[in-house]
Amino acid sequence: MKKFWKWKNQAQTETAPAERILFLNGTIAEESWFDDDVTPQLFKDELMAGSGDITVWINSPGGDCVAAAQIYNMLMDYKGNVTVKIDGIAASAASVIAMAGTKVLMSPVSMMMIHNPMTIAFGDSAEMQKAIEMLGSVKDSIINAYEIKTGLSRAKLSHLMDAETWMDANKAVELGFADEVIKRSGDTEDVEAPTVSMLYSKANVVNSLMDKIAAKCAIEPKPTHQHRADDLLDRLNLIKNWR
């Protein structure tokens, strides 16, 4: 079994209390998590092996949405505070896990991405319909996590997922997916945060590109018989007037 998480315990010092740190790096559950009794229980045992507040560092492109859902629930059920820090990327399923943070902090150079769930299906039309309904239910469950954290409407969140939306740290804070941008140690409170924020929508970019291609490749309609007749009459009148 390939673990995608790692624990680190920092002992208490004169200036800082003891801290439990969880690192989530790489693909979430690269090996099968669904119908696996061992891996989820191992993760839960390690999570509950200690007490007190924990910090979860996330740098993941996403992965298994079932694993993400269970990890989200475990972190939500944890008795201590959970501070999530995104230092690279929290995309897809990893963004769902991030929503479990009591506080979510993002590095100024990190990104978050949300999109619709995906699957692979095989079979006849009835099987395809089952897959569609399943994806709809999974999307609803993901929206639940986003809605609790952001307070955005379900319709707004659904549109953001449809568009495969990428957010920088400032845009994530603006929309409520994160609480703060991580500051350098020693920065004072009066340091102005950058006002520029970025939201990239893959769907909007593709649609804009298609519109430009369509306009560039527009073909003039062929003249009809009536247009040709009118053109001939115009030519005859021109010759008649010239004489």
Sequence and secondary structure as in RCSB ss.txt:
>XXXX:A:sequence
MKKFWKWKNQAQTETAPAERILFLNGTIAEESWFDDDVTPQLFKDELMAGSGDITVWINSPGGDCVAAAQIYNML
MDYKGNVTVKIDGIAASAASVIAMAGTKVLMSPVSMMMIHNPMTIAFGDSAEMQKAIEMLGSVKDSIINAYEIKT
GLSRAKLSHLMDAETWMDANKAVELGFADEVIKRSGDTEDVEAPTVSMLYSKANVVNSLMDKIAAKCAIEPKPTH
QHRADDLLDRLNLIKNWR
>XXXX:A:secstr
    EEEEEE   SSS  EEEEEEESSBTSS  TT SHHHHHHHHHHTTS S EEEEEEE  B HHHHHHHHHHH
HH SS EEEEEEEEEETHHHHHHTT SEEEE TT EEEE        SSHHHHHHHHHHHHHHHHHHHHHHHHHH
   HHHHHHHHHTTEEEEHHHHHHHTS SEE   TT  TTS       EEEHHHHHHHHHHHHHHHT       H
HHHHHHHHHHHHHHHHH 
